[in-house]
Amino acid sequence: MLVKLAHAQPYSSQAELALVFFAETGITAHPDTFA
């Protein structure tokens, strides 16, 4: 799922959003779960 998002926008931005999400929630999940 992340691959599809990467085509829609820069992967770096998606990765940064994931890092912020994990940092603020403390939740760790498979990338597909995040997407």
C-alpha positions in Angstrom: 0.0 0.0 0.0 2.9 2.4 0.7 4.1 1.8 -2.8 0.9 3.2 -4.2 1.2 6.2 -1.9 4.8 6.7 -3.0 3.6 7.1 -6.6 1.1 9.8 -5.5 3.6 11.8 -3.5 7.3 11.9 -2.6 8.2 8.9 -0.4 10.2 11.1 1.9 7.0 12.9 2.9 5.1 9.7 3.6 8.1 8.4 5.6 8.1 11.6 7.6 4.4 11.3 8.3 4.9 7.7 9.5 7.8 8.8 11.8 5.7 11.6 13.3 2.7 9.2 13.8 4.8 6.6 15.5 6.7 9.1 17.6 3.5 10.8 18.9 1.4 7.7 19.4 4.1 5.2 20.4 2.4 2.7 18.1 4.6 0.4 16.1 2.9 -1.4 13.2 3.5 -3.0 9.9 3.8 -0.3 7.1 0.7 -1.8 5.4 -1.3 -1.2 8.6 -0.2 2.5 8.6 -1.3 2.8 5.0 
